[in-house]
Amino acid sequence: MKRVLIGAVLIGALVTASVFAGGGKQSSSAPSGGSTGVTVRLLTDATGIDDKSFNAAAWRGILEFYGDTWQNPKGRGASYDAVTAQTQDMYIPNITQATDEGYDLIVTTGFTFADALGEVAAKNPNQKYLIVDVDFVNFPNVMQAVYAEHEGSFLVGVASALKAKADGIANPRFGFIGGVPGATITKFEVGYVQGILSVIPDAQIVDYYVNDWGAPALAKTQAKNWYDSGVYAIYSAAGNSGNGTIAQAKEYRSAGRNVWAIGVDSDQYEEGIYNNTDSAVLTSMLKRVETSLIYGLNAVKNNTFRGEVITFDLKADGVGYSTANSALSADIVKELDQIKTRITSGQIKIAATNAEAKKLSGFPQNLKAVDD
């Protein structure tokens, strides 16, 4: 399989809203594709396209490709749609159904789809598939999109630490809440920790894994415990579970507590709004999944689709950070932009695995992150 690095791709506006993401067409005839001539079905896990995070970003990419908006998805049902699997035993049936219905491109999100996609792709060599967050489903008809999450996470780690220093927090502590442990989530955690330590070398870090993408109550409880023990900011890379962190941060900031949540994947600023004006989400690590969807759909349209692993990094605008919250001062943003330039130029190197990061001076040796 060929691994390639994609150059900058224009990203659409970030829109946060909610639409129905279930069901599927039962017709045996192929969808039309509308003016683009391309059809796509997005298959998600139980969190659906309304997760305000990872899947939502994938859906935005599809909408942008067709010139639609979240509020007005005109081509849904004719050119594109989305189907949510409430349980993993529906993965293979959902992929098979989309294949049988003749979609030009079938997209699955996340490594939990890998085995199911591999099984179906092997039996349907003429069908084009795109899987997000996986680089080991090696078939000539499967495009695999991966991201430099450690680079974007480094930036939000720096932002958290700089904000703590600006607030005059003595000996600030920082937390990370993950969903299901794995190599991808590890990139979020170790990048975040490296960013914090680049500003506050002796900062204390705590981490916790929910072992579930859809259990916000567990994340909320952990966030409360940590905030109560003096943790200043918590970064969650846990799908819908991470919304529990934001909920707790909102409660405490409403009560006058100086604590922060850090969003992930999509800009979660609006999810953190309290008192109608302010947000408990200081910044978000933007994982521009939409970039890979647009790239894959254009590859189908232009007949350049290949089974390859594509890395969307900071230089390619595949990851980034949000400046929506005015609490992230102009001075902090200026410093972050300077650091971003140093990363894209190669001056700053960021470890992407726990094993690699543990070799760095001062890096915690007891994180729960795993590399497999």
N, C-alpha and C positions, 0 to 999 in steps of 0.2 A: 504493500500500500504506500502511496506517495503522501508525504506530509508537506503541506505548503503553508505559507504565512500570507495572509490576506492584507492588502493595503487598505487605506481608509475608505470607508463606505458611508454615504450619507445616511444619517439616522433620523427617523421620524420623531415628531413631538411625543413626549411621554404623556399618555392619557390614562387616568385611573377611573374606572367605572366597572359596571357589572352586567354581564349578559348570561343567558342560559347556555350551558355547555354540554348538555347531555343529548342522548338520542342519536340516531343515525339514519341515513337514507336506506330504504329497503329495495329501491328500484334496481333492476339488473342492467339498466342502460347507463352508459358513462355520462358524467356531468359535462356541462357545455364548455366551461372555461371563460365564457364572456369575451370581452374585447382582448384580453391577454392571451387567450388560447391555452391557458395553463390552469389545471385544477389541482387542489391540494386538500387533504384532510389532516387536521392536527389531532393527535391522540394524546391524552393526558392521563395522569394518575387521578386519584380520588379528589385531589384539591381543585381540579378544574381550572378553567381560564380566569376564574374570579379569585385566584389566590393572591392577587395584588402583588405578585412577585414574579417567579420564574416563568410559569405558564402564561401569565398575563403579557409578559414581554414577547413571547413567541407569537401570541395572538396579534399583538400590535404590529409585528413584522408582516404578517399576512395581510392585515388591513391596509397597511401602507402600500404594499405591493399592488393591491387592487385599487388604490386611491379612495378607500373607504375610511370611515371613522368608527370608533367604538359605539357611538350613539346611533350611527346609521350604516350598518354593515349591509349595503345594498346587494352585494354579490353572494351573500351567504345562502347556501342551498343550491346555487347555480354553479359558482366557481370554487367555493371553499366552504368548509364547515369544521366543527370540532366535536369530538366525542370523548366523554369522560368514562374511565373504567373505575367503578366503585371498589373493585377488588382486583388483585393481580391475576387471578385466574381468568379474567376477561381480556387480558392483553393479547393473547394469541387470537381469540375470536375477533377482536376489534381490528387487529392488523389484517387478518384474513378477509374480513368483510370489506374493508377499504380496498384491498387488492382486487377482490372480485368485482367491485363496483367501478373499477377503471380509472381511479384518480391518477393523474400524471405524477404526483409526488405525495408520499405519505410520510408524515413527520411524527416522531415519537420523542418525548422529552424525559431525559433522565436515565441513569444507569439501570434502574429497576426494569426498564424495557429491553435491556440488551439481549438476554437469553431468548425472549419471545421473538424479538425482531430477527435475530440470527436464524432461528428455526424457520420462520416464514420466508425470509429473504433467500435462503438457500433453495427453496422450492419454487421461487418465482424470479428467475434471473433477469427477466425483462422489465420488472417493476422497479421504479426508482424510489429509494427510501432515504430519509435524512434523520439521523439520531443526534440529539443534542446532549453534550456532556459525556460522550463516550468515544474512546479511540481504539477499541479492541474488537469491534464487530467487522471483521475484515472480509468484505465481499465486494466485488466490482460494481454492484448495484446499490451500495450503501455509502452515502456521504456522511462523514462524522465531523461534528463541530465541537471543538473544545476551546476553552478560554483561559486567559492568564489571570485567573481570579486573585492570585497572590499579588499581582501588581496593583489592581484596584483596591484590594484589601489593605495593602501597605499604606495607600493614601488616606483611607478613612481611619487607620490606626494613628497616623501622624496627626490627622485633624482632631481626633479625640484627645491626644496628648497635648497638643498645642492649646486646645480649649481649656483643658485642666490647668495648664500653666497660666493662661490668661486670667482664669478665675481665681488664681492663688490657692489652689487646692494643695494642701500639704500631704505628701505621700499618697497620691491618688492610686486607687486600685481599678482594674479594668477586667471585664468579663467577656467570655465568648460562649454562646449557646449554639450547638450544632444540632442538625437533625439526625440522620443516620450516618454513623462514622464511615468514612471512605476517603479515597485519595482526592476526590474533588473537593469535599468539604474541608479536608486538611489544608488545601491551598488557601481557602478563605482564612482559616485560623492562623496558620504560620505567617501569612502575609500581614495580617492585622497585628500580630504580636511584634513582628520585626519593625513595623511602622511606629508602634508605641515606644519600643526600646530605642529607636533612633533618636527620639526626643527626650525620653526619660529612661536612661539605661538601667536604673534599679527599680523600675515600676513592677508592682505585683500583679500577676495575671492569674485568673481562675477560669476554668472551663467546665462545661457540662454538656452532655449529649442526651437529647430527648429520646432518641431511637425511634422517632416517629416524625413524619412530615405534617401530620394533622392533629397535633395535640397542644394547642395554644395554652390550655390550662396548666400543663406541666411547666412550660416555659415561664408563664406568669408567676407561678409559685416560686420557681428558682430565682427569677428576677427580683421578686420581693425580698427574698432572703438575702440576696447579695446587696441590694440597695440598702437594706436595713443594717448590713454589716460594713457599709462604707464604700461599696463599689460605686464609682462615678459614672462610668459608661459601659453599656453592654451591646455588643455586636452579635446579631443572630443570623446564622445561615442555616435555616431550618424549615424552609417552606412556610406553610400556614402556621406552624408551631411558633415561628418567630413573632407572629402578631400578638402573642401573649406578652412578650417583652415590651412591645410598644404600648399595649394596654396598661401595663403596670407603670411604665414611665409617665404616661399621661396622668394617671391618678396621682402620682407623687409630685409631678410638676404643678398640677392644679392645686395641690396642698402647699406649694411653696418650696418643695424640696429641689435642690440643684442636682438632678440626675438626668442622664440622657440615654436614649436608645439610638442605635445605629442601624439604619435600614439596609436592605440587600436586594439585589437583582433589579427591581424597579425603584423609582424614586418614591419612597414611602412617606414623604413629608406630610401629605394630606391625611394619611392614616394616623399621624401623631397629633393632629390639631386638637387643642383643648382651649377653653375660654373663647372659642370662636375666632381667635386671632393667632395664637402661638402654637408651635409644634414641639412635641417632645422628641422628635427625630432630628438630631443635630445634622446629620448628613446620611446619605445612602451610598453603598457601593453599587454602582450601576453595572450590571452584567447585561450587555446589550445583545441578548438572545435574538432580538429583532434583526440585528445585522446578519446573522447566519441564515435566518429564514428568507430574507430578501436575496441574499447571495445564492441560496439553493434554488429559489424560484426563478431567478434570472438565469441560472445555469441550465435549468430545464427549458426555459423559453428560448435560450440561445443555442441549445443543443451542445452545451459544453459540460454537461453533468458527467462526473466521474466518481468512482468510489475512491475517496481519499480522505485523509485526516487534515482538517484545516484549523489552524490556531488563530483565534481572534484576540489580539493582545491590546495593550494600551496604545501603542503606536497606530494600530488599525482602528482605534476607537471602539474596540470590542469590550472594553471595560472603562470605568471612570468613576466619578463621584459627583454627588449632587451639591449645588450651592443654593438650593431653594430657601434654606433657613437663614434669615438675616443674623441669627446668633453666631453663625460662622462668619466672623468679621472679615473685612476686606484685607487686613494684614495676613490673616490665616490663609485666605484663598490665594493671595499673592505668593506666599511661601509654598503652598501646595502646588501651584502651577510651576514654580521653579523646580520643585522636586520631580514633578511629572516630566519635565523636559530632561532632567538628568536620568530618569529611568528610560525614556524612549531613546536617548542617545547612547545608552549602555554604561553610563558613569556609575549608576547605582544598580547593583545586582541583587535580586531578591530570591531567596531559597523558596522552592515550591513544594518540598517534602519535609516531613517532620525529621527524618533522618538527616537530611542536609542541614536543616535549621539548627538542630541540636549541636552541630559542630561549631556554631557561631558563639563567640564570647558572650556570656550573660544570658543566653537563650534558655528558657525553662526546660528542665529535663523530665518533667512529670506530666506533660500535657496528655490528654486522652486521645489526641489525634492519631490516626493510623494511615499508613501509606498503601494499603492494598484494599 
